[in-house]
Amino acid sequence: MRWRERLATFVLTNARATMAVVVMLAATVFSPAALAQADAARAQRIASGNCSICHGEQGEWSSELVARIAGQHAEYIARQLADFKSGKRKNKAMAEAVARLTPDEMLALGRHFEKMQLPREPAKDVDLAAVGKALYGSGNTRSGIAACASCHGPDAMGTAGLPRLAGQLAAYIEAQLKQFGRRERTNENAAMHAIAPKLTALEIAALAHFLAGQ
């Protein structure tokens, strides 16, 4: 019977050793650091593919229809991607681009572009930008427009829940304000729907020029 006992002891000992190795490898492979690296690598591949076509490799390209996403808050980017996917924010091209993205991939993409530096460009119309600066910082009490800085911050850098506006292309800002004013953009809070319709064409242009130069 001794040889059976010895065999059982040998098998049990080796099984425990094997399990310890498996646990150790699993802890390494699925550690937060390893998962973060995997997410970052996945985000880089996605960003270099679909995203770069319109937004550029560094998220710096922009147009009236395409936002600059370099330096934007990760959580805000992830939420916009989720809204495009669900249809809460309407854009056919973006809906198709994000259709297969998971929530984790959306956040990973947000973190990827948040680290990018946004190139600063001086305001093209200094006088118009000055009007925009005053409106951004103080609002317009006569027409009931609140100061943009009260939500987006004194430097227009936004928060995790509100977008960074500093450095955004003027044409894109103008287009978005007009969409809010017409209630064509429906995925943000009621504040923009209350404020945007009160802005004049001059005020919209002034705000856009000011913010683009920040």
N, C-alpha and C positions, 0 to 999 in steps of 0.2 A: 504493500500500500504506500510505502514511502515514495516510490518513484512517481506515483500518481499525485501525491501531495506536492512533490517538488515541481512536477509539470504544471500543476494548477497555480503554484506560486510564481513560476516563471512567466506563464501567460498573463497573470494578473498584473505583475510588475511591468511587463512590456506594454500592456494595454494602457496602464496609467501613464507611462512615459510618452506613448504615442498621443494620448489625449492631451497631455501637457503641451506637446509640440503644436498640435492642432490649435489649441486655445491661444498659444503665443502667436502663431501665424495669423490667426483671425483677428487678434487684438491689433496686430501691426497693419494688416490690410484694411481693416475697417475702423482704424483710429480716426479721430476728427481731422488730424493733419493730412492723413492719406486721402480721406474723402474730399477735403478741401482742394487738394492738388488735382484730384480727378475731375472735380467740378470746374476748376480753372482751365484745365486742359480741354475739356468738352466745350466750355464757353469760347475759348480761343478758336476752336475749329468752326463753331457755328458763326462767330463774329467774322471770321475770315471768309466765310462762304456767303450766305444770304445777306447778312447785315452790311457787309462792306460794299455791296453793289450800290446801295443808296446812301448809306451813312458814312462810308469810307472806313479804312482799316482802323483809324483812331477815333471814329465817331465824330469827326470834325466837319464833314460835309453837310451842307444844308441847302434848302431851297424854300420856296413858299409852301411846299407840301411836305418837306422832310426836315425833321428837327435835328439840331446838333445834340448828340447825346453824350459827348465826352464831358466828364466831370459832373454828370447828372447823378442824383442820389439813386443808389442801387434799389432801394425799396420802391421808389417812385417809378423807375423803369419797369420793375417786375409787375407792378400794379397795372401800368399801361398795357404791357404785353398781355396780361390776363384779361383786361377789358377788351382788347382787340380780338382775342380768341373767343370770348363769350359773346361778342357783338355789342357789348355795352358802349364801346367806342367804335364808331363806324369808319372803316377803311378797308376796302376789298383787298388791296395789295398786302397790307399788314396782317389781315385775317388769314390769308393764305400762307404768309411767311411764318406765322407762329402756330399754325394749326396742330403741329406735332410736338410742340414744346411742352415739357412738364413744368410744374411750379418751381422745382429745384433748378431746372435749366434757366428759367426766367430770372431767378434771383442771381444765379451764377453769371448770367450775361450782364445784369445790372452791376454787379461787383466788378466785372471786367471793365466796363466802360466808365464806371465811377473813378477808376484810377487814372484815366487818360487826362491829359492836359488840354484845355480848350484854348486855342490861339486867340489872343485879344486883338481887336481891331478898333482904332479910334473912330469916333462918331463922324459920319460923312457930312452931316449938317450940324455944326456946333450950336447955332441959335435954336434950332428945333430940338436938339438934345437937351438944352437948358430948360426949355418949357417942360419937357418930359421929366426932367429931374425934379422940378418943383411939384409936378403932379404926382409923381411916384412917392415923394417924401411926405407931401401934405394933403394930397387929394384935392377935391374941388367942393368946397362947402356949399356953393351956390347951386350946384346941380346934384348934390348929395352923393358925390363919389368919394369913397373912403380911400385913405392913403394905401397904395399897394404895399408899402413897406410894413404895414401893420400885420400882414400875413406872410409875405415873401422875404421879410427881413430888410434891414437898412442897406445891406450890400447886395440884395437881390440873389442871395445864395440859396434861399429856400430851406426846406427841411426834408426829412424822410417822407413826409406826407404831402408836401407842396413842392412844385418844381423850382429848380434853379432857373432863373431868367437871365442872369448876367452872361453876356457873351452870345446869346442866342441871335440868330439872323433876324434882322429887322422885318424882312418880308414874311418870315414864318410867324413872328409875334403878331404882326398886323392881321394875318390870315386867321390865327387862332382867336384873337379878340373879336373879330367879325363873326366867326362861327359861334362864339359864346353869345354875342349880341343877338344873333338870329336863332339861338337855341338849337343849332345844328350839332353842337358838341354837347353831349349829355352825360358824360361819365365823371364830371367833377362836381364839387359841391355847389349849393344854391347861390353862394356869394358871387360867383362869376356871372351867373345868369341875372343877378340883381344889378351888378355894376356895369357890365359891358354894354348893355343897351343905352346907358346914359352917356357913354363916351362919344364925342364928336369925331369926325374923320381926322381933324387936326390933332386932337388929343391922342388918338390911336397912333398916328404917325409919330408924334412927339415921344410917346412912351417907347415905341419900338426902336427909334433912333437912340434914345438914351440907354436903354438896356443892352442894345447890341454893342455899345462901346464900353460896357463895364467889364 
